[in-house]
Amino acid sequence: MTELFLVLLRILFPLDPVARLREITREYLNWLVTCLEDPAKLNDFLTDPEACAGVEAHVIVIEHGVQLLINERARQIAGLPFIYTERLKLVLLHRAKPPRKILARLNRAAALFDNLERLAQSRAKRTQREYSETPRPTQLPNPHSPPQSPRD
């Protein structure tokens, strides 16, 4: 099923890798929230430390993916080339944080995803400002040329 979803995304967004990654992140976030809406899985999450650690591992991956997505969208808005950054793999946690804190992190990641465009716009402005202030290689002084004397 996952392969079919990826093929569909390539058909819908053939030239926009950021849009494909946005949809993949949206689907991953929806999958985790749907899992936690199931009463049996929610009970496991609240009572079983291993299930809680598994959910926290997914939340870590989602948080990282949302931050990368904001950065990639900002680069796209700023007119900079797309640079693929590999996503985090699922980590193995030996101890999980309390379920309340994990759910708060998931809510923050979902809020960041909902504000993706606004956050990317502000980061793009900052990136463009930093990029314009940075001297280009053609603007740097040539270390092999003789120093120019000040004119009187």
N, C-alpha and C positions, 0 to 999 in steps of 0.2 A: 504494500500500500504506500509506503514511503517513497519508493521509486516512482510510482505513478504520480504522486504529489509533486515531486521534483521535476518530472517531465512536464507536467502542467504549468509549473512556474516558469520553466524555460520557454514554453510557448507563449505565455501571457506577457512575460517581461524579457524578451530576447536580448535587449541591449542595456538593461538596467540591473546590474548585479545588486545594487543597494535595495531596490524594490523586492527582489527575490529574497534577500536576507531578511528584510522587514517581514515578509509573509511567513518565512520559516520561523522567525522569532515569535510572531503572533501565534502561530499554530502550536509551538512548544509551550508558550505561556497558557494558552487555552487548554491544552492537554493536562497540564499540572493542576490548574484550577478545577477542571472537570473531575479529575481524580479525587481531589479533596472535597468535592461536593457529594461524593458517594458516602453514605453514612458508615458503611463497614470500613472503608479505607480511611475515613476520618478518624474513626475509633482506633484503628491500628496506629495511625500517626500520633494520636494523643497518648496512647498507652505503651506502644512498643518502641524502645529506644533505637532499634535497627531501622524500623520504618521511618522514624523521625530523622535519623541520619541520612537516609536515602532521599527524603524530601528536601532536606537542607542542601544536599549535593546538587540536586536539580535547581534549587533556588540560586546557588552560587553560579552555576552555568548560565542561568537566565540573566542574572545581574551583569555578568561579564559581557554577555551577548548584547544586552541593551546599551551598555556603555560603548561598545565597539560600533554598534549601529548608529548611535548619535554621532560619533566621530566620523564614520564613513559618509553619513548624510551631510555633515558639515563640510567635508572635503568636496563633496559633489556640488553643494551650493556655492562654495568658494571657487569652483572651476578648476580644482586640483585633480590630478588623475586618481583613479580608484586604486587602492593598494589593499589586496586581500590579506587579512590577518586571520590566522587560524583560531577557531574558537576553542575554549577550554574543553577538555574531555571531562567526563563524569569522574569526580574524585571519590576516593574511599575515605569516609570519615569514621573514626573510631568512637567519637563521642559527639553527640549533637547538642546544640543549644536548646533551650526550652521551646516548646511549640509556639508559644506566644511571640517570641522574638523571631522565629522563622517566618511566621505568618506576617509579621510587621515588615520584614525584609521583602517578602513576596509582594505585599501591597505597595511598598516603595518602588520596586522594580516595575510593577504594573503602571504606577503613576508616571514614572519616567517614560515608559513606552507610550502612554497616552499623550504626553507632552513632547514627543519626539521631534516634531517639526519646529516647535518654538525653541527648544533647547539647541537643536542643530543650527537654527538661524543665528542665535547669539554666539554659538561657538564658531560659526563660519565668519562672522564679523571679526571676532578676535583673531582667528587664523589669518584672515586677509590683512588685518592691521599688522600682525607680527611678520607676515610674509613680505609686506611692502616696506617694513622698516629694516629687514635683513638685507645687507648688501649682496648683490649677485656676484658670481665669479668674475664677470666682466667689469664690475665696478670696483673690485678689490685692487689695491695698488700692486703693481708688479714688483716683487722683491728684487728682481735682477736689473731694474732700471735705476739710473742714477737719481738721487733725491733732487727734487726741484727746489731751487733757492727762492725765497720770497722776493717779490718785485718791490722796488722802492717807488 
